[in-house]
């Protein structure tokens, strides 16, 4: 076991971290000082003695990853980033939680150097850290599968600091269960069991045996109790030894239950809810400084010897990076094809031939868009090795299985139906939709692969916190949602989405795509894989819908436009007879066929209707004003939207005189044809709406 060098200057640096945390919260008047004070020894140990990181290259592939799941104690991380030379300086700590600062209330990815993930909603950090560990194993399988354990440049650890609140959130249970099942031996979690939250003693709501719970999840669990003697002793050596033991366990993730006193060594407020989420107050802050030997009249005190000592992390990181580089260069020379794959993935480029590999669906046969999606995935999977994914126990319904790939699971977990391989491409999340979304985020944050996860659209509600964080971080997680309307049928209103399309569109920086036929699905997937600017969801039908006969370019006469136009978000699928529309019908998904049928019926009545397929409002809004005007000319105010869900997001497109064919209530249990008829999702309804909006002009 590695030896720990810990000198008096390290104790002084830890105490400096405590005082900085308390001063920062006191200055701004709000925040969470307590945990940052009591966790200062653990955080300092990780950043200064345990983790392999280079403060001057925070995108280094070989770095250990760090996730502060207890995001409210952001100062725990900010102070270490300052001490270690990651780019934060003392003025940044002084600007905590203020406009424009690099030290916002919770850590934010892409905002502050050294932050791997945006955390805040409790449980998300630890759950996404499971995704980090998934990704590290999958990437090793792509780039260096034959190396002995611990010898590959792609081997590293994922460290997490979690809190009582993280352990209480349900998503953590989902993700931790999967982590144990997957035997993620490079995941090491420090659980700060201080038993204090905003409502003070957690015994009022939380008395379970977390150690036993995680042992039941197949984790390696240790307890480091700094209170065990009756005197509070911050035994850093004991914690270091526990971390080293955790690193040596390669077939299980590790949990270290660290029993601390929140706010230590605050004389009057330690071990209370008051120090969890509010400033100490002047008198108590002075008392803390006196206990630690700091001048109570000074603020933000950092001695030259402390900062000189802690900034040696820069030199150590450079040395570790140089040592790693030797192994990486040897790997690159021995594996030129894998090195070329890595280089391509790091640029974000797709390989040549993806578009050529897309299946072409022949008109004249009805195909559900979920089935089309499955065929697309399997057509492109052989040439896009970074593509991997699966489902929350709905593989056959979601059509998310890459048929040529093994299941991503230790081989001993194989079943009669699924062959496991630790480097497989097919993910099985079980019935854990929320953890699936968080894990996908972690996979994307870790590296350059493209994961996807599927469930029914209605269960996007279970995923929403992780979807929102993905959008906030602008990470390109891909969510596959099938059974996208009441047309799923007999399962009834509990499974039939009504408001989900609209509420997903309401998430800033989130893209929703609802293709109108099988060929739109193919080009939608191509566009999803091209984009890396934020999360995306694709909504797919259970029921079969027509495959349209199309031309190769824009719509003209009775020739429908190419499905390649999906990339524009909205396009003229079928031009109005005669070229000048009396009315524009805008539709998505399975309802595009209704718009097409209505166009023919209106033509017979002498009404010229243009049909616009708009699979993605977000992509359409990205287009130039000139293009959007060409599709939806302002001069044509007679408009109809058609979608089997609520109409909220269509109002800007149809205007005050437009009409919506929609569903503004919950569904029912019946076959989908009956439901569409009873709820007025029909071509007749579209025709009537078109005539009403024309009459309203």
N, C-alpha and C positions, 0 to 999 in steps of 0.2 A: 504494500500500500504506500502511496506517495506520502512524503513528509511535508508537513505544513510549517513554513517559516512565518512566524507572527511576532512582531517586535513591538515595543512600546509606541513607536510612531504609528503603527497600525491602529492601536487603541485610540490614539489621539485623532487619527483620521476618522474613525467611526464616530467618536464624540462630536467631531466637527460636522459630520453628516447630520447628526441629530439636531444640532443647534441651527444649522442652515434650514432644515425642514421647518422647525418651529418658527424661525425668523420670517421665512417666506410666507407662511400662512398668517402670521401676525401682521405683516406689512399690508397684505391685500385685504385682510379682515375676514377671510373665509377659506375653507379648504379642509384637508384631512391630515393633521400633523402626527397623530398618535402612532399609527402603524409605521409611518416613515421613520419615526424615532426608534421604535422597538425593533424594527427589522433592519436597521442600519448595519449591524454586524453581519447578518446573513447576506444582504445585498452586496456589501463590500467584499465579503468572502468570494461570492460568485464572480464579481467583475474584476477583482484584483488577483485572485488566486486559483480560480477554477476554470472559468470559461476561456476557450480559445477564440479570441476576437482581436481584430486590428482596428483600433479607434480611427485610423486614417483611411481605412477602406471598408466601409460598412456594407458593401455589396459583395465582399469576398465570398466565393462559393464555399470555401472550407470552414467558414465560421460556425461556431456553435450558435444556435438561435436562442433568444431570450424573450419570453412572453410574460408581461406583468398582467396576469388575469385580474388581480385586484386593482383595477385601473384608477379607482378613487385615490389610492395612495401613490399618485403619479410622481410625487417627490422622491419616493424610494428609488425610482429610476433616474429622474432628472439629476439628482445630486450625484449619482454615480457617473452619469454621462459627463457632468462637469468635472468631477475629480479625475476621471480617466482620460480626459482630453478628447472627447468625441465631438466637440464643437460648441457645446454650451459653455457659457462663461457666467461669472457671478451676477452680472447685470440681468441675465436671463432668469436666474432664480429670483431676483428682486422683482421681476415683471410677471411672476406667477399669476395665471388666470386673468390677465389683462389683455385688452385689444391689441392684436398684432404680435403678441409675444410668441416665442418658441416653446413656451411652457404652459400650454392650455390646461384646463382643469383635469382632463383625462388624456393619456398619451394618444397622439394622432399620427398614423402612418402617413408618410410623405410630407409631413409638416415639420418634424423634428428629426435630425439625423440620429440614427441608432435605434429608432422605434420600428419594430418589426410588424406591428399590427395595432390598429385602433382598438383599444379596450375601454370599457365603461360599463355597459350592461353586464352584470355579473354572470359568470359562467361561459361567456362567449370566448374569452381568452383561452382558458383551459381546453374548451371544446375544439377551438381552431388549432391549438397546439397539437392535438391528436392528428389533425390534418397535416401539420408540419412533419410529424413522424411518419405518417403514411407516405408523404411525398419523398422524404429522404430515402425510404426503402425502395420505392418505385424508381426513383432516379438512379439509384445504385444499380438496379436491375437493367436499366437502359444503357448505362455507361460503363459499369465495371462489375458485372455479376459474378465473375469467377474469383475475385480477390478474396483472400482469407479475411475473416472478421477482424475489424480494427486496422486493416492495412491499406484500405482504399482512400484516395483523396476525397471521396464522397462520403466517408464515414464522419459523423459528428453527433453531438448531443443536442437535444431540445430541452431547455430548462424553463420551468414555470414557477412563478410565485403566485399562490392562490390563497384565498381567505375563507373564513366561515361562510360568507355570503356566496362565494362561488360554489361551495359544497352544498348549499341549500337549493340552488337553482336546479331545476329538473334537467336542463340540457346537459349539465355536467354528468349526471348519472348516465344518460344515453351515451355520451361520448366516451366516458371512462369504461363503460361496459365493453364498447367496441375496442378500446385500446388494449384491454386485457385479453380479449378474444384474439386480437391480432398479434399479441406478443411483441409489442413495440418496445424493445429493450433500450432504445436510446432516449426514451422520454423520462425525465426526472422532474418530479413536482415537489416543491417545498410548500407545504400547507401550513400557513401561519394560524395555528389554533389558539387565538387569544381570547376567544369566547366573548367578544364584545362587538356589538353592532349599534346602530343608531338607537334602538330601543334598549340599549345597555346589555345586561347579561343575556347571552343567547339561550340560556336554560329556559327562558320564557317560551321558546318556540323550537328549540333544536337540541335534542338530547340523544340522538342516535350515536352508535359506536362507529365512527367513520373508519377507524382502523379495520374493524371486522368487515365492514361494507366493502372496502377496497380489496381486502384479501379474498372476499367472495367474487370480486371482479377478476381475480387471477393476477393481481398486482403484487409486487414485492413491497412490503410495508415495514418501515422502521419508525420508532418514536424517539425524538430527542426532546427531553423534558427539562427545560432550564429552571423549573420550579420544584423539581423532585425532592430536593433536600430540605425544603422549607425555607431556604434562602434562595434568592434569585441570582443565579450564576450563568452568565452568558458564555457557555463553554463552546468556544469556536472550534476547538480541536474535535470535540465530539460531533459537531455538525459536519465538519470537513470529512471526518472518517465515515460518517453515514453517506455523504455524497459519493465518496470513493467506492464504498460498498455497492451503492446503487449503480454506479457506472460499470461495475464488474458483473452485474446481473444482466445477461444479454437476451434472455428469453421472456422477460416480463418488464412492463413499465414499473417505475418505482415511485412510491409516495413516501415522503419524509414528513411525519407529523411533528412540527416544531411548536412546542408549547411555550408561548411568550407572554409577557405582560405588556399590553398595549400602553404606549405612552411612557415607557420606562426611560429615564428615571424621574419623571415629574412627581414631586413630593405629594401633591394633593389630588391630581387628576388622573394619575396612572390607574389603569384597570377600570375605567369608567367610560360610559358612552359619550360623556362631554368632550373627551379628547379625541374621540373617533372622528368627528366631523365638524369641529369648530376650533377657533384659535384658543391658545392657552390663556390669554389675558396677560397684561403687563406684569402683575405680581408673580404669577406662576412661571412665566417665561424667565424672569430674573432668578427665581429660585432654581430652575433647571440649570441655568448657566453657572450658578454658584456651586451646585452639586458637582458639575463637570469641570470646574476650575476655569471657567471662562469669565471674562469681564462682563458683569450684568449691564453695564452702561453702553456696551458696544453691540452692534448688529452685524450679521454676515461676516463673522470673524473667521478668517482662514490664514493660518500662519504660512510663511514662505516654506518652512520645512515640510509641512503637510502636503502642499500642492506640488512641491518638487518631488516628493516621494510618490504620490499617487499618479502623477503624470508619467512615471516610468512605465506605466501601462502601454504607452505609445511605443516605446523601445521594445518591450516584451512582445507586443502584438506584431511588430515588424519582423522580429526574429522568428516567431511562430509562423508567420506568413511565408517567410523565406524557406523555412524547413518544409512546409507543406508544398511549396512550389516545386521543390526538387522531385517529390513524389508525383505531383501533377504532370510535370514535364515528361517524366519517364512514362507515365500512363499515356499521355498524348502521343508520344513517339511510337509506343507499342500498339496503339489503337487508333490509327488515322481515321477510319470510318466513323467510329464513335465520337472522336474529337470533332469531325465535321458535323455530325448530328448535334452535338452540344453547341457548336458555334451557330448553327441555324436556329436552334431553339432560343438562344440568348438574343438573337436579333428579332425574334417574334415572327419570322417569315414562315409561310407554309411551303412545303416541298412542291416542286414542279409536278404537274399532272393531277392535282386534286380536282380541278374543274372537269378535266377529261374523264375522271373516274366516276363522276356523279351519274347515278342511274337515270335513264330517261323513261318516263312512264307514258305508255301509249294511251291515247284517248280512246274512249269507247268502253272503258272498264272502270267501275267504281272502286276506289281504294281509300281506306281510312288514312288520315295523315299520320297517325301513330305508326301504322304498318309501313308507310313510306319512309318515315324517319328511321325505323330500324333497318330498312334496306340501304338507306344512305350511309348510316354509320358503318355498316358492314362492307359497303363498297369502298369507302375511303380509308378504313382502318389499316389495311395493309401498307399504305403509303404514308400514313400519319401515325408513327409509333408513339408519339407523345399524347395521343388521344386515349383516354381511359375513363371508365365510369360504370355506372350501374343504377341500382334502384333501391328504394326503401321497401323491399319485399314485394315488388310489383313488376318483376322483370318481364313476365309474359304480357302483362297489360300495358306496360310502358314501352315495350320493344327496345330496351336499352342494352341488350346483351351483345357484346362483340363475340361472335360465334367462334372465331379462330383463337380467342384468348382464354387462358386459364383464369380461374378466380383468384383475386388478390387476397390470399389468406394462407397461413402456414399449411403445409401439405397435410399435416395430421388432422386438420379441420375439414378435409374433403368429405363430401357426402356422395350418395348414390348418383345424384343429379349433377354435382359440380365438382370438378377436379381442381384442388387448390395448389397454388404455387406462390411463394412469398413475393414474387415479382410479376404476378398475373395482372391482367388488364380489366377484369370484370369485378366491380365492387358490389358488395352485398352489405347494406346498412341495416337490414332488419327493419322493424317498424319504428324507425327513429328519424322522422323527417327533419326535426329541428337540428339534431346533431349532424345529420347528413349535410345540411346547408352550411353549418359552421365548419365542418371538416373540409368541404369543398373550398371554402374561403382560405383555410389554412394551407391546403395543397397549392393553391394559386400563389399565395403569398410566399411560400417557400421557394418556388422555382418555376421553371418555364414550361411545365407540362400543361395540358388542357383537359381537366376533369369535367365530368358532367354527372348529374344525379337526377333520378326521376321519381315522380309520385303523381297522384291525381291532383288536378288543379285546385280542388277544394282544400287540399292539405297545405297549400302555400300559406294558409293562415298560420299553420304550426311553424313555418319557416321564417316568418316575417322579420323577427329581430336580426337574424343573420343576413337576410336579403338587404335590409336597410344598412347594415354595417358594410356589406359588400359595395353598395352604391356610394356610401360615404367615403370608402377607401379607393373607389374607382378600380376595383379588381375584377377581372373578366371571368368570374365564375359562370357556369352555364347550368341552367335549371330546365329540366324537361318535364313538362306537365301534360298529361293526357286526360281524357274524359273531361273536355273543356267546356261543357255546357249541360243544360238539362237533357240534351240528347244522349247522355249516358244511360238514361232510361230508368229501368225498374228499381234501381237501388234507392231512388227517391230523394227527397229534398236535403237530407243530411249530406249527400254526396254530390249534389248538383250545384255547381258554382253559379252565382247570380251577380254578386258585386265584385268578385275577385279580379276580373279583367280590369275593371275601373280602378280598384284600389292599388293594384300593382302598377298601373300607369301613373298613379299619383306619387309614387316614390321618385324623388329627384334622381337623375342619373341612372335610372333603371330602364332597360329596354325590354319591351314585350313584343313578341312576334307571333302572329296567329295566321299561318299560311292557309290559302284558299283552295289549294289542290296539291296533289302529290309532287308535281314539278316545282311548285313554290317551296315545298319542304326542302327539296334538294338545294335550291339556291339560297334558301334561308340558312341552312347549315353551313354552306360555303361562306356566307357573310358573317355568321357567328364566329367562325374560326379565324376569319381575317381580322376581326376587331379585338382590341385588348384594352379599351378605354373604360370599361365598366361592366357590371353584371348584366346578364341577358337571360330571358326565359322564353321558351318556345312552347306554345299552347296547341295541343293536337287533339284531333277527334277520335272518339271511339268508333263512331259509325262510318261506313263507307260513303264517300262523296265522289262526284264525277271528276274525272281527269279531263281538262279542257283541251280541245284541239287548238294549237297555237301556231303563230308564225315565228320568224326568227328575229323580229325587231319590234317596232312600235305597232300599236293597234291601227288598223286601217280598213275601212269598209266593214266587212264582216269577218275579217281576220283578227284573231285575238293576239295580244302582245306576248312577247317572250316572257317566260317566268324569271329570266335573269333580272328583270326590273324590280324584283323583290328588294334588291339592295338599296333602292331608292325609298323604300318604306311604303309608298303609295304610287300608283301608276294607272294609266288608262288601260284597263283590261280589254274593254270592248267599246269602240267608238259609237257615238250616236249615229243612227242611220242618216245619211245626208251630211254628216260632219258637224253640224251645229246643234248642240244639245238644248232641248227644252227643259230637261231636268237631269240632275246628276245623282246617281245612286252609288253610295259608298258602302262597301261591305267588307267583312273579314271572315276567315275560316269557312265553316260549312255553310254560312249564309251567302257566300258569293254566288253559289248556284241559284239561290232565290233571286238575286239581283239580275242574273243572266236571263232567267226565265221571265222575269218581269219586263225586261227590255224587249223581248220578243212579243209579249202580249201588248205592251204599250205601242210597239211598232204597228201592230194590227189596228190599233185605234188612232193611228196618225200622230202619235207622240214620240218624239225622238229622245231616247234616254242614253246617256253615257254611263257606263259601269266602271267605277274605280275600285280596284282591289287595294285595300290599305292594310297589309299585314302588320305594319309597325308605324304607329303614329310618331314614335320618337325618331326613327330614321327619316320619315317624311319631313319632319320639322328641321332636320339638318340640311335639307336641300335648299338651293337658292330660291329667292323670292320669285324669280322668273320661272323656274321649273314648277314651283307650287302653283303659280298662276296658270301655267299651261295645263295643269291637271284639274284644278278647281278655279276656273276663271271667275273673277268677282262679278262679272256681268250676269252670271247664271246663279240666281239666288234660290231657285227652286231645287231643293236638295232633300235627299232621304238617306239616313244611315240605317244599316241593317246589321244587327248583332244580337245574338241570343244571350243577352245580359243587360245590365242597367245601361242607360244611355248617357250617363254623366259626362264622359269625356268626348262625346260626339257633338255637344252643343256648339263648340267653337267652329266646327266644320259645316254645320247645317244652318246656323243663324236663326234668327227669330221666326222666320217664315218657313223654316224647314220642318221636317217630320222625322221621327225615329220609330223604326220597328224594333222593339226591344222587349225585355221582360223586367218588370219593375216589382216583382214579388217572388216568393220562394216557389220551388217546383213541386212536383208530386211524383208518385210512383206509378209508372206506366211505360209502355214502349215509346221510343222517341218520336215515332211518326204521330202517335196520338197526342203526345205532349206539344209538339210543334203546332199541330192543328188547333188544340184547345187553347194554347197560349198566343195564337195569332202570329206565329213565325212561319209565314207562308208567302208564296209568290203573289197570291191574291192581296194579302195585306200590303205588300210592297207596291203593287199597282195602285191600290187605293190611296196609299200615302203619297205616291207620286202625283196623282191627280189632285189631292188635297193641297199639296204645296204649290202646285202650278196655279190652282185657283186662288191661293192666298197672296199671289204677287200683285 
